[in-house]
Amino acid sequence: MNILLLTHSYPDINHKWRGVFIQEQVKALSIKHDIIVVYFKVDYSHFAPFSKYSFLKKQNGSVTEYEVTINKSFPIINQLKYLSNTYRFINNEILKQNKIDIIHSHLSYPAGFLGTIIQKRKKIPNILTEHTRIRKYFRSWIHKKCVLYTLKNATCIISVSNSLKEEISPFCHRAINVIHNIVDVDKFELVKSNPGSTLNIGFLGGMGNNNKGLDLLLKSASLLERKDFLLHIGGDGTLLDSYRKMAKELGIEANCKFYKGILRSDIALFYSGLDIFILPSRYETFGVVLIEAMACGIPVIATKCGGPQEIVIPSTGMLIEKDNPEELAKAISIMAENLGSYNKEAIRSYVKEKFGRSVIINQLSNLYQDVLIKKSNE
């Protein structure tokens, strides 16, 4: 069937990691469906309040991608221009030239809202996948109104985890499907056991704020009795320098290797040198890096902060309380002493069976079909 996917979060030349989990789902779905992606954004560096939208079109394998740019306008009407211009583009360049069976919007605002408006006007079902906390959208009363409208009127809602589903439910009081994020296991090689004396610990995450918990991991590393470890730290952001300074102050600077931003094409190589992967987040709706590390057969340690509870089981790693450096240090020590008890092939198989491409493709395709059958019976 023909799927129109809408999102404001998608990789581009300046943000190669943004929305990569959405792109991975698109690539998987394109095996079975014809996908058109409309990725839209505001260019805040270019003030042109009366300009029309501009767009770039490219073919990424079997996926047609449109990158739509709206120039910055006056503060009060900027969002209105953003929504109206994007709607015009979708209507003029996509809907008038293509037969669309399903709209699949990622994130409630603005994509979900636009998809629901199109659903009302064009009678095309809009399926919303939510990835983030709903309250994050409530930066103004109008944003809140738009999000609540979307949650109540979209044809169908998908949450990437049960914990996020529980957050969404009070705002819409309707059935919510849970379909997890996807991992292409074939992109990751099974990591061989490392008989060396150095323990290689990995972390990968954004550093724009402290949510990913790198500060906790650094404190935990400083508490370890063993000093023969190397902490591989991937990610970039405004707090990178403060984390470097923190590592120095804690006396573990020599044990830390900061990689800054890692290219998507190099991510498998990053995982390949690890014995343990750690995600000590304060909050996660899912945790894609966990399933990527596990696709390499690497045991993981994660905090009980939402999504990880649906990913990590005893045979694949350990779950600990969040904001507890002492418990994290203890978990690292226990896992390091028992690395041989983790079956790398079994970890990889578990991920493939629960989060692999064929599993998620089938779940989404079945949902698309159910929606279209219901529409035809109305």
C-alpha positions as CSV (number, residue, x, y, z in Angstrom):
1,M,0.0,0.0,0.0
2,N,1.0,3.7,-0.3
3,I,2.1,5.2,2.9
4,L,2.7,9.0,3.5
5,L,5.0,9.4,6.5
6,L,5.1,12.8,8.2
7,T,7.7,14.0,10.7
8,H,9.8,17.0,11.8
9,S,12.5,14.7,13.2
10,Y,14.6,13.0,10.5
11,P,18.3,12.8,9.6
12,D,19.6,15.6,7.4
13,I,23.0,17.0,6.5
14,N,23.3,19.0,9.7
15,H,21.7,16.5,12.1
16,K,22.6,13.0,11.1
17,W,21.3,11.4,14.3
18,R,18.0,13.2,14.6
19,G,15.1,10.9,14.1
20,V,17.3,8.0,12.9
21,F,14.9,5.5,14.6
22,I,12.2,6.8,12.3
23,Q,14.4,6.5,9.3
24,E,15.2,2.9,10.3
25,Q,11.5,2.1,10.4
26,V,10.9,3.7,7.0
27,K,13.7,1.6,5.4
28,A,12.1,-1.6,6.9
29,L,8.6,-0.7,5.8
30,S,9.8,0.1,2.3
31,I,10.4,-3.6,1.8
32,K,6.7,-4.2,1.8
33,H,5.1,-0.8,1.0
34,D,5.6,2.3,-1.1
35,I,6.8,5.1,1.2
36,I,6.8,8.8,0.7
37,V,8.5,10.7,3.6
38,V,7.8,14.4,4.2
39,Y,10.3,15.8,6.6
40,F,9.6,19.5,7.4
41,K,11.5,22.1,9.4
42,V,11.8,25.9,10.1
43,D,14.9,27.7,8.9
44,Y,15.3,30.0,11.9
45,S,18.5,31.6,10.4
46,H,16.5,33.0,7.4
47,F,13.9,35.6,8.2
48,A,11.5,35.7,5.3
49,P,7.9,36.1,6.6
50,F,6.2,36.2,3.2
51,S,8.2,33.5,1.4
52,K,6.8,30.2,0.1
53,Y,8.1,26.9,1.2
54,S,11.1,25.3,-0.5
55,F,11.8,21.6,-0.8
56,L,14.4,19.0,-1.9
57,K,13.4,15.7,-3.3
58,K,15.6,12.6,-3.3
59,Q,15.3,8.9,-3.8
60,N,16.7,6.9,-1.0
61,G,16.5,3.3,-2.3
62,S,12.8,2.7,-2.8
63,V,11.8,5.5,-0.5
64,T,10.9,9.0,-1.8
65,E,12.0,11.7,0.6
66,Y,11.0,15.3,0.6
67,E,12.8,17.8,2.9
68,V,10.5,20.8,3.2
69,T,11.9,24.1,4.6
70,I,9.8,27.0,5.9
71,N,11.6,30.3,6.5
72,K,11.3,32.1,9.8
73,S,8.4,34.5,10.3
74,F,7.2,36.9,13.0
75,P,7.1,35.3,16.4
76,I,3.3,35.3,16.8
77,I,2.6,33.8,13.4
78,N,5.7,31.7,12.9
79,Q,4.0,28.4,13.9
80,L,0.9,29.2,11.9
81,K,3.0,29.8,8.8
82,Y,4.9,26.6,9.5
83,L,1.7,24.5,9.7
84,S,-0.1,26.2,6.8
85,N,2.9,26.1,4.4
86,T,3.6,22.5,5.2
87,Y,0.0,21.6,4.7
88,R,0.0,23.4,1.3
89,F,3.1,21.5,0.3
90,I,1.6,18.1,1.2
91,N,-1.7,19.0,-0.5
92,N,-0.1,20.4,-3.7
93,E,3.0,18.2,-4.2
94,I,1.9,14.9,-2.6
95,L,-1.8,14.4,-2.4
96,K,-2.7,15.8,-5.8
97,Q,-0.1,13.6,-7.5
98,N,-0.2,10.4,-5.5
99,K,-2.9,8.0,-4.2
100,I,-2.2,7.7,-0.4
101,D,-3.8,4.8,1.5
102,I,-2.4,5.6,5.0
103,I,-0.8,8.7,6.7
104,H,1.7,7.6,9.3
105,S,2.7,10.6,11.5
106,H,5.6,10.5,13.9
107,L,5.3,12.7,17.1
108,S,2.1,14.4,18.1
109,Y,3.1,17.9,17.1
110,P,3.4,19.1,14.4
111,A,3.3,15.9,12.3
112,G,0.5,14.3,14.2
113,F,-1.6,17.4,14.2
114,L,-1.1,18.0,10.4
115,G,-1.9,14.3,9.7
116,T,-5.1,14.6,11.7
117,I,-6.2,17.7,9.8
118,I,-5.5,16.0,6.5
119,Q,-7.4,13.0,7.8
120,K,-10.5,15.2,8.5
121,R,-10.3,17.0,5.2
122,K,-9.2,14.2,2.8
123,K,-10.7,11.2,4.6
124,I,-7.3,9.4,4.7
125,P,-6.6,7.5,7.9
126,N,-3.9,9.0,10.1
127,I,-1.9,6.7,12.4
128,L,0.2,8.5,15.0
129,T,3.3,7.0,16.5
130,E,4.4,8.8,19.7
131,H,8.0,8.6,20.9
132,T,8.3,11.3,23.6
133,R,6.6,12.6,26.7
134,I,3.3,14.3,25.9
135,R,3.8,17.0,28.5
136,K,7.0,18.2,26.6
137,Y,4.6,19.6,23.9
138,F,2.7,21.8,26.3
139,R,4.9,24.8,26.0
140,S,1.8,27.0,25.3
141,W,-1.9,26.6,25.5
142,I,-2.2,26.4,21.7
143,H,0.4,23.6,21.5
144,K,-1.5,21.7,24.2
145,K,-4.8,22.2,22.3
146,C,-3.2,20.9,19.1
147,V,-1.8,17.8,20.8
148,L,-5.0,17.0,22.6
149,Y,-6.9,17.3,19.4
150,T,-4.5,14.9,17.7
151,L,-4.7,12.3,20.5
152,K,-8.5,12.4,20.4
153,N,-9.0,12.4,16.7
154,A,-6.2,10.5,15.0
155,T,-7.5,7.2,13.5
156,C,-5.1,5.2,15.6
157,I,-2.3,5.8,18.2
158,I,0.9,3.8,18.6
159,S,3.3,4.1,21.6
160,V,6.8,2.8,21.4
161,S,6.6,1.4,25.0
162,N,4.0,0.5,27.6
163,S,5.4,3.1,30.0
164,L,4.8,5.8,27.4
165,K,1.3,4.3,26.8
166,E,0.5,4.8,30.4
167,E,1.5,8.5,30.1
168,I,-0.6,9.1,27.0
169,S,-3.8,7.3,28.1
170,P,-5.0,10.0,30.6
171,F,-5.0,12.6,27.8
172,C,-7.2,10.6,25.3
173,H,-8.9,7.7,27.1
174,R,-8.8,5.4,24.1
175,A,-7.1,2.2,22.9
176,I,-3.3,2.7,22.3
177,N,-1.2,0.1,20.4
178,V,2.3,-0.6,21.5
179,I,4.8,-1.2,18.7
180,H,8.5,-0.9,19.7
181,N,11.3,0.7,17.8
182,I,13.2,-1.4,15.3
183,V,16.7,-2.7,14.9
184,D,18.2,-4.1,11.8
185,V,20.3,-6.8,13.3
186,D,22.1,-7.5,10.1
187,K,23.9,-4.2,10.4
188,F,25.6,-5.3,13.6
189,E,28.1,-8.0,13.9
190,L,28.4,-10.3,16.9
191,V,31.2,-9.1,19.1
192,K,33.7,-11.7,20.0
193,S,34.7,-12.3,23.6
194,N,37.6,-10.2,24.6
195,P,40.1,-12.1,26.8
196,G,42.2,-9.0,27.5
197,S,42.6,-7.6,31.0
198,T,41.0,-4.2,30.2
199,L,37.3,-3.9,30.7
200,N,35.7,-1.9,27.9
201,I,32.6,-0.1,28.9
202,G,30.5,1.9,26.4
203,F,28.1,4.8,26.5
204,L,26.4,6.5,23.6
205,G,24.0,9.4,23.9
206,G,23.3,13.1,23.4
207,M,24.9,15.6,25.7
208,G,22.6,18.5,25.4
209,N,21.4,17.9,28.9
210,N,21.9,15.4,31.8
211,N,19.0,13.1,31.0
212,K,21.2,10.3,29.6
213,G,23.1,10.1,32.9
214,L,26.7,10.3,31.8
215,D,27.4,12.3,35.0
216,L,26.2,9.3,37.0
217,L,28.3,6.9,34.9
218,L,31.4,8.9,35.5
219,K,30.8,9.0,39.2
220,S,30.2,5.2,39.2
221,A,33.4,4.6,37.2
222,S,35.4,6.6,39.8
223,L,34.0,4.3,42.5
224,L,35.2,1.0,40.8
225,E,37.8,-0.9,42.8
226,R,39.3,-2.2,39.5
227,K,41.2,0.4,37.6
228,D,41.9,-1.6,34.4
229,F,38.9,-0.3,32.5
230,L,38.3,2.0,29.6
231,L,35.1,4.0,29.3
232,H,34.2,4.6,25.6
233,I,32.0,7.7,25.4
234,G,30.2,8.5,22.2
235,G,28.0,11.6,21.7
236,D,28.1,15.3,21.4
237,G,26.4,18.4,22.9
238,T,26.7,21.5,24.9
239,L,27.8,19.5,28.1
240,L,30.6,17.6,26.4
241,D,33.4,19.9,27.9
242,S,31.8,19.8,31.3
243,Y,31.9,16.0,31.2
244,R,35.5,16.0,30.2
245,K,36.2,18.3,33.1
246,M,34.2,16.0,35.4
247,A,36.3,13.0,34.4
248,K,39.5,14.9,35.2
249,E,38.2,16.0,38.6
250,L,37.2,12.5,39.4
251,G,40.6,11.2,38.6
252,I,39.5,8.9,35.7
253,E,40.5,11.1,32.8
254,A,43.0,8.5,31.6
255,N,40.2,5.9,31.7
256,C,37.9,7.8,29.4
257,K,38.0,8.1,25.7
258,F,35.6,10.7,24.3
259,Y,34.6,10.1,20.6
260,K,32.3,13.1,20.2
261,G,29.7,12.6,17.5
262,I,29.8,9.2,15.8
263,L,28.7,8.8,12.2
264,R,25.8,6.4,11.7
265,S,28.0,4.4,9.4
266,D,30.6,3.9,12.2
267,I,28.2,2.9,15.0
268,A,28.7,-0.8,14.6
269,L,32.5,-0.3,14.8
270,F,32.0,1.6,18.1
271,Y,30.0,-1.3,19.6
272,S,32.5,-3.8,18.4
273,G,35.2,-2.9,21.0
274,L,32.9,-3.2,24.0
275,D,32.4,-5.7,26.8
276,I,29.5,-3.9,28.5
277,F,27.1,-1.2,27.3
278,I,25.5,1.2,29.8
279,L,22.5,3.5,29.5
280,P,22.1,5.3,32.9
281,S,19.3,7.6,31.8
282,R,16.9,9.4,34.1
283,Y,14.1,8.9,31.6
284,E,13.6,7.0,28.4
285,T,10.5,6.3,26.4
286,F,12.4,3.4,24.7
287,G,16.2,3.1,24.4
288,V,17.3,2.3,20.8
289,V,21.0,2.2,21.8
290,L,20.2,-0.8,24.1
291,I,18.8,-3.0,21.3
292,E,21.7,-2.0,19.0
293,A,24.3,-3.0,21.6
294,M,22.4,-6.2,22.3
295,A,22.3,-6.9,18.5
296,C,26.0,-7.2,18.8
297,G,25.6,-9.7,21.7
298,I,26.8,-7.2,24.3
299,P,25.2,-7.4,27.8
300,V,23.8,-4.1,29.0
301,I,23.1,-2.2,32.2
302,A,20.2,0.3,32.2
303,T,18.2,2.2,34.7
304,K,14.5,1.6,35.5
305,C,13.4,4.8,33.8
306,G,10.6,3.7,31.4
307,G,11.5,2.0,28.2
308,P,14.4,-0.1,29.4
309,Q,12.2,-2.3,31.6
310,E,10.6,-3.6,28.3
311,I,14.0,-4.3,26.7
312,V,16.4,-5.7,29.3
313,I,15.8,-9.2,30.8
314,P,18.2,-11.1,33.2
315,S,19.7,-13.1,30.3
316,T,20.6,-9.9,28.4
317,G,21.7,-7.6,31.2
318,M,20.8,-5.8,34.4
319,L,18.3,-3.1,35.5
320,I,19.1,-0.8,38.4
321,E,17.5,2.2,40.1
322,K,18.2,5.6,38.5
323,D,20.3,8.3,40.1
324,N,22.3,5.8,42.1
325,P,26.0,5.8,41.2
326,E,26.8,3.4,44.0
327,E,24.4,0.8,42.7
328,L,25.6,1.3,39.1
329,A,29.2,0.8,40.2
330,K,28.2,-2.4,41.9
331,A,26.3,-3.6,38.8
332,I,29.4,-2.9,36.7
333,S,31.6,-5.0,39.0
334,I,29.1,-7.9,39.1
335,M,28.7,-8.0,35.4
336,A,32.5,-7.7,34.8
337,E,33.0,-10.7,37.0
338,N,30.3,-12.7,35.2
339,L,30.8,-11.8,31.5
340,G,31.3,-15.4,30.6
341,S,27.7,-16.3,31.8
342,Y,26.2,-14.1,29.1
343,N,25.5,-16.0,25.9
344,K,26.2,-13.5,23.1
345,E,24.3,-15.5,20.4
346,A,21.2,-15.7,22.7
347,I,21.3,-11.9,23.4
348,R,21.4,-11.3,19.7
349,S,18.6,-13.8,19.0
350,Y,16.4,-12.3,21.7
351,V,16.7,-8.8,20.1
352,K,16.0,-10.1,16.6
353,E,12.9,-12.0,17.8
354,K,11.4,-9.1,19.7
355,F,12.7,-5.9,17.8
356,G,13.9,-7.2,14.4
357,R,12.7,-5.8,11.1
358,S,10.3,-8.6,10.1
359,V,8.6,-8.5,13.5
360,I,7.9,-4.7,13.4
361,I,7.1,-4.7,9.7
362,N,4.4,-7.3,10.3
363,Q,3.0,-5.5,13.3
364,L,2.7,-2.2,11.4
365,S,1.4,-3.9,8.2
366,N,-1.3,-5.7,10.1
367,L,-2.3,-2.5,11.8
368,Y,-2.5,-0.7,8.5
369,Q,-4.7,-3.4,7.1
370,D,-7.0,-3.4,10.1
371,V,-7.4,0.4,9.7
372,L,-8.2,0.2,6.0
373,I,-10.7,-2.7,6.6
374,K,-12.5,-0.6,9.3
375,K,-12.6,2.4,7.0
376,S,-14.1,0.3,4.1
377,N,-16.8,-1.0,6.5
378,E,-17.9,2.5,7.6
